[in-house]
């Protein structure tokens, strides 16, 4: 999933931050185009699979 898809699903960057229980808004901004793999799996669970995590081989070395 792309960061923009996660933000769109939750309605805003602030709502995504709250859902993930993150403290700093800059954290999401720092992800770039794709959330880190671990966060993608967390988002997949929170969205009941509506957004799917991409495996590292598919995503490549983005956001190591």
PAVOMI-212413 format. One record per residue: x, y, z negated of N, C-alpha, C, O, CB in turn; residue in three letters. Coordinates in steps of 0.02 Angstrom, whole numbers. Each point is the difference from the previous one (the first is absolute). Glycine has a CB too. Layout:
# PAVOMI-212413
@nu:X	nv:Y	nw:Z	cau:X	cav:Y	caw:Z	cu:X	cv:Y	cw:Z	ou:X	ov:Y	ow:Z	cbu:X	cbv:Y	cbw:Z	rest:ALA
...
***
This chain:
# PAVOMI-212413
@nu:42	nv:-59	nw:0	cau:-42	cav:59	caw:0	cu:44	cv:62	cw:0	ou:56	ov:-2	ow:-24	cbu:-147	cbv:-60	cbw:-36	rest:UNK
@nu:66	nv:114	nw:86	cau:35	cav:63	caw:-1	cu:-22	cv:40	cw:-62	ou:-55	ov:-10	ow:-26	cbu:64	cbv:10	cbw:152	rest:UNK
@nu:34	nv:44	nw:-148	cau:-16	cav:43	caw:-57	cu:-63	cv:40	cw:15	ou:-43	ov:8	ow:-44	cbu:164	cbv:0	cbw:14	rest:UNK
@nu:-128	nv:17	nw:90	cau:-59	cav:40	caw:19	cu:-64	cv:-41	cw:-5	ou:-52	ov:28	ow:-18	cbu:124	cbv:41	cbw:93	rest:UNK
@nu:-69	nv:-133	nw:-60	cau:-60	cav:-43	caw:-5	cu:-21	cv:-8	cw:-73	ou:-59	ov:0	ow:-16	cbu:94	cbv:-61	cbw:120	rest:UNK
@nu:14	nv:54	nw:-149	cau:-15	cav:-7	caw:-71	cu:-31	cv:64	cw:-27	ou:-48	ov:-1	ow:-38	cbu:143	cbv:-82	cbw:26	rest:UNK
@nu:-66	nv:140	nw:31	cau:-26	cav:64	caw:-22	cu:-72	cv:9	cw:26	ou:-44	ov:21	ow:-38	cbu:161	cbv:29	cbw:36	rest:UNK
@nu:-128	nv:-65	nw:65	cau:-66	cav:6	caw:29	cu:-51	cv:-45	cw:-36	ou:-56	ov:20	ow:-13	cbu:109	cbv:9	cbw:124	rest:UNK
@nu:-33	nv:-91	nw:-126	cau:-45	cav:-47	caw:-34	cu:-22	cv:28	cw:-67	ou:-59	ov:-3	ow:-17	cbu:115	cbv:-93	cbw:76	rest:UNK
@nu:-9	nv:122	nw:-98	cau:-15	cav:25	caw:-67	cu:-28	cv:70	cw:0	ou:-26	ov:24	ow:-51	cbu:116	cbv:-97	cbw:8	rest:UNK
@nu:-85	nv:108	nw:99	cau:-30	cav:66	caw:6	cu:47	cv:58	cw:-8	ou:-13	ov:54	ow:25	cbu:-88	cbv:-105	cbw:-66	rest:UNK
@nu:157	nv:40	nw:7	cau:50	cav:53	caw:-8	cu:63	cv:-30	cw:-30	ou:0	ov:-56	ow:-26	cbu:-90	cbv:144	cbw:11	rest:UNK
@nu:143	nv:-50	nw:19	cau:63	cav:-22	caw:-30	cu:-7	cv:-4	cw:-76	ou:29	ov:-44	ow:-32	cbu:36	cbv:97	cbw:127	rest:UNK
@nu:-103	nv:-7	nw:-124	cau:-11	cav:1	caw:-72	cu:-38	cv:-63	cw:-22	ou:17	ov:-31	ow:-50	cbu:-17	cbv:157	cbw:50	rest:UNK
@nu:-52	nv:-144	nw:37	cau:-40	cav:-60	caw:-16	cu:43	cv:-63	cw:6	ou:-7	ov:-46	ow:-42	cbu:-97	cbv:105	cbw:82	rest:UNK
@nu:147	nv:-63	nw:10	cau:44	cav:-57	caw:8	cu:49	cv:-4	cw:-59	ou:11	ov:-53	ow:-27	cbu:-21	cbv:61	cbw:153	rest:UNK
@nu:37	nv:49	nw:-144	cau:46	cav:4	caw:-57	cu:-34	cv:-25	cw:-64	ou:30	ov:-38	ow:-38	cbu:30	cbv:135	cbw:92	rest:UNK
@nu:-122	nv:-77	nw:-64	cau:-36	cav:-21	caw:-60	cu:-15	cv:-75	cw:2	ou:6	ov:-34	ow:-51	cbu:-57	cbv:148	cbw:42	rest:UNK
@nu:32	nv:-140	nw:67	cau:-15	cav:-71	caw:6	cu:62	cv:-43	cw:-15	ou:-6	ov:-54	ow:-29	cbu:-82	cbv:81	cbw:115	rest:UNK
@nu:146	nv:-2	nw:-67	cau:63	cav:-36	caw:-11	cu:31	cv:16	cw:-68	ou:51	ov:-28	ow:-19	cbu:-33	cbv:28	cbw:142	rest:UNK
@nu:-50	nv:47	nw:-160	cau:25	cav:21	caw:-66	cu:71	cv:29	cw:5	ou:42	ov:-13	ow:-42	cbu:-115	cbv:-75	cbw:-12	rest:UNK
@nu:83	nv:128	nw:106	cau:65	cav:34	caw:9	cu:-3	cv:68	cw:-33	ou:-53	ov:31	ow:-5	cbu:73	cbv:-91	cbw:114	rest:UNK
@nu:37	nv:84	nw:-133	cau:2	cav:64	caw:-34	cu:16	cv:58	cw:48	ou:-28	ov:54	ow:-7	cbu:62	cbv:-114	cbw:-97	rest:UNK
@nu:10	nv:49	nw:151	cau:23	cav:54	caw:43	cu:-31	cv:-5	cw:70	ou:3	ov:-53	ow:31	cbu:103	cbv:58	cbw:-95	rest:UNK
@nu:-135	nv:49	nw:88	cau:-30	cav:0	caw:67	cu:55	cv:-8	cw:53	ou:-13	ov:-28	ow:53	cbu:-81	cbv:101	cbw:-95	rest:UNK
@nu:153	nv:-47	nw:28	cau:55	cav:-4	caw:48	cu:17	cv:-72	cw:16	ou:28	ov:-13	ow:53	cbu:15	cbv:121	cbw:-96	rest:UNK
@nu:-58	nv:-155	nw:-1	cau:15	cav:-70	caw:12	cu:-31	cv:-23	cw:65	ou:33	ov:-31	ow:41	cbu:-27	cbv:10	cbw:-165	rest:UNK
@nu:-70	nv:35	nw:134	cau:-35	cav:-20	caw:61	cu:30	cv:36	cw:60	ou:9	ov:-31	ow:53	cbu:-115	cbv:9	cbw:-118	rest:UNK
@nu:120	nv:85	nw:58	cau:30	cav:39	caw:55	cu:68	cv:-30	cw:20	ou:18	ov:0	ow:59	cbu:-78	cbv:104	cbw:-98	rest:UNK
@nu:97	nv:-128	nw:-10	cau:67	cav:-28	caw:13	cu:-2	cv:-67	cw:36	ou:51	ov:-22	ow:26	cbu:-12	cbv:82	cbw:-127	rest:UNK
@nu:-96	nv:-93	nw:104	cau:-5	cav:-64	caw:33	cu:14	cv:5	cw:75	ou:24	ov:-47	ow:30	cbu:-106	cbv:11	cbw:-116	rest:UNK
@nu:67	nv:92	nw:115	cau:6	cav:6	caw:72	cu:-59	cv:-33	cw:34	ou:-56	ov:3	ow:-25	cbu:182	cbv:-1	cbw:16	rest:UNK
@nu:-114	nv:-32	nw:66	cau:-55	cav:-29	caw:41	cu:-31	cv:-61	cw:-33	ou:-60	ov:-13	ow:9	cbu:117	cbv:56	cbw:92	rest:UNK
@nu:-17	nv:-82	nw:-138	cau:-25	cav:-62	caw:-29	cu:14	cv:-2	cw:-75	ou:56	ov:17	ow:-21	cbu:-38	cbv:-76	cbw:130	rest:UNK
@nu:-67	nv:37	nw:-151	cau:14	cav:-10	caw:-71	cu:51	cv:-56	cw:-9	ou:6	ov:-44	ow:43	cbu:-122	cbv:85	cbw:-73	rest:UNK
@nu:152	nv:-41	nw:-26	cau:44	cav:-57	caw:-14	cu:-41	cv:-65	cw:-2	ou:-60	ov:2	ow:-15	cbu:138	cbv:73	cbw:-51	rest:UNK
@nu:-46	nv:-130	nw:81	cau:-35	cav:-64	caw:6	cu:-41	cv:-17	cw:-63	ou:-57	ov:-23	ow:6	cbu:148	cbv:-15	cbw:71	rest:UNK
@nu:-62	nv:48	nw:-135	cau:-35	cav:-15	caw:-62	cu:-63	cv:41	cw:-9	ou:-51	ov:-26	ow:-23	cbu:160	cbv:-4	cbw:-27	rest:UNK
@nu:-105	nv:93	nw:68	cau:-59	cav:44	caw:-4	cu:-52	cv:-22	cw:51	ou:-60	ov:4	ow:-14	cbu:132	cbv:92	cbw:-25	rest:UNK
@nu:-50	nv:-119	nw:97	cau:-48	cav:-24	caw:50	cu:-41	cv:-58	cw:-28	ou:-61	ov:-3	ow:10	cbu:138	cbv:40	cbw:83	rest:UNK
@nu:-45	nv:-83	nw:-128	cau:-37	cav:-56	caw:-29	cu:-47	cv:24	cw:-55	ou:-56	ov:-26	ow:-6	cbu:153	cbv:-51	cbw:33	rest:UNK
@nu:-76	nv:126	nw:-66	cau:-43	cav:28	caw:-52	cu:-61	cv:32	cw:32	ou:-56	ov:-8	ow:-25	cbu:156	cbv:27	cbw:-50	rest:UNK
@nu:-90	nv:19	nw:129	cau:-56	cav:32	caw:35	cu:-46	cv:-52	cw:30	ou:-61	ov:8	ow:-1	cbu:133	cbv:92	cbw:26	rest:UNK
@nu:-44	nv:-154	nw:2	cau:-40	cav:-54	caw:28	cu:-48	cv:-28	cw:-53	ou:-58	ov:-12	ow:14	cbu:151	cbv:-16	cbw:68	rest:UNK
@nu:-67	nv:17	nw:-142	cau:-42	cav:-26	caw:-54	cu:-53	cv:51	cw:-19	ou:-59	ov:-17	ow:-9	cbu:155	cbv:-52	cbw:-34	rest:UNK
@nu:-76	nv:133	nw:36	cau:-48	cav:52	caw:-20	cu:-56	cv:10	cw:51	ou:-55	ov:20	ow:-18	cbu:148	cbv:35	cbw:-44	rest:UNK
@nu:-78	nv:-69	nw:125	cau:-50	cav:10	caw:53	cu:-36	cv:-64	cw:18	ou:-37	ov:-3	ow:50	cbu:105	cbv:97	cbw:-6	rest:UNK
@nu:-58	nv:-146	nw:-84	cau:-31	cav:-66	caw:14	cu:16	cv:-24	cw:71	ou:-43	ov:-29	ow:34	cbu:-49	cbv:56	cbw:-115	rest:UNK
@nu:152	nv:-13	nw:103	cau:23	cav:-24	caw:65	cu:-20	cv:42	cw:60	ou:14	ov:-18	ow:57	cbu:-19	cbv:-92	cbw:-106	rest:UNK
@nu:-29	nv:166	nw:36	cau:-20	cav:43	caw:57	cu:61	cv:32	cw:33	ou:1	ov:11	ow:61	cbu:-109	cbv:12	cbw:-118	rest:UNK
@nu:159	nv:-9	nw:18	cau:65	cav:20	caw:26	cu:48	cv:-57	cw:-14	ou:1	ov:-26	ow:-56	cbu:-23	cbv:151	cbw:38	rest:UNK
@nu:60	nv:-145	nw:67	cau:43	cav:-59	caw:-6	cu:73	cv:20	cw:-2	ou:22	ov:43	ow:39	cbu:-107	cbv:-112	cbw:21	rest:UNK
@nu:123	nv:39	nw:-105	cau:72	cav:11	caw:-4	cu:33	cv:-31	cw:62	ou:-21	ov:-52	ow:24	cbu:18	cbv:52	cbw:-151	rest:UNK
@nu:55	nv:34	nw:150	cau:39	cav:-26	caw:57	cu:62	cv:-33	cw:-28	ou:36	ov:30	ow:-41	cbu:-81	cbv:59	cbw:120	rest:UNK
@nu:59	nv:-149	nw:-57	cau:59	cav:-35	caw:-23	cu:63	cv:35	cw:24	ou:0	ov:32	ow:52	cbu:-63	cbv:-140	cbw:-53	rest:UNK
@nu:117	nv:102	nw:-38	cau:63	cav:35	caw:15	cu:24	cv:-11	cw:72	ou:25	ov:46	ow:31	cbu:5	cbv:-59	cbw:-151	rest:UNK
@nu:-38	nv:-48	nw:147	cau:23	cav:-13	caw:68	cu:-37	cv:43	cw:50	ou:28	ov:22	ow:50	cbu:1	cbv:-140	cbw:-82	rest:UNK
@nu:-93	nv:130	nw:19	cau:-41	cav:41	caw:45	cu:17	cv:74	cw:-7	ou:4	ov:36	ow:50	cbu:-96	cbv:-122	cbw:-56	rest:UNK
@nu:101	nv:107	nw:-56	cau:13	cav:70	caw:-13	cu:72	cv:18	cw:16	ou:14	ov:58	ow:16	cbu:-102	cbv:-59	cbw:-105	rest:UNK
@nu:133	nv:-46	nw:86	cau:70	cav:13	caw:11	cu:32	cv:25	cw:-65	ou:-21	ov:-21	ow:-54	cbu:-1	cbv:48	cbw:175	rest:UNK
@nu:70	nv:15	nw:-116	cau:37	cav:23	caw:-58	cu:-27	cv:66	cw:-27	ou:36	ov:35	ow:-37	cbu:65	cbv:-95	cbw:80	rest:UNK
@nu:-161	nv:79	nw:-25	cau:-29	cav:63	caw:-24	cu:-8	cv:-2	cw:-75	ou:-19	ov:-51	ow:-28	cbu:-40	cbv:68	cbw:137	rest:UNK
@nu:73	nv:39	nw:-142	cau:-10	cav:8	caw:-71	cu:28	cv:-57	cw:-42	ou:-36	ov:-31	ow:-39	cbu:-65	cbv:95	cbw:67	rest:UNK
@nu:163	nv:-78	nw:-19	cau:33	cav:-54	caw:-37	cu:-7	cv:9	cw:-74	ou:25	ov:-42	ow:-39	cbu:56	cbv:28	cbw:131	rest:UNK
***
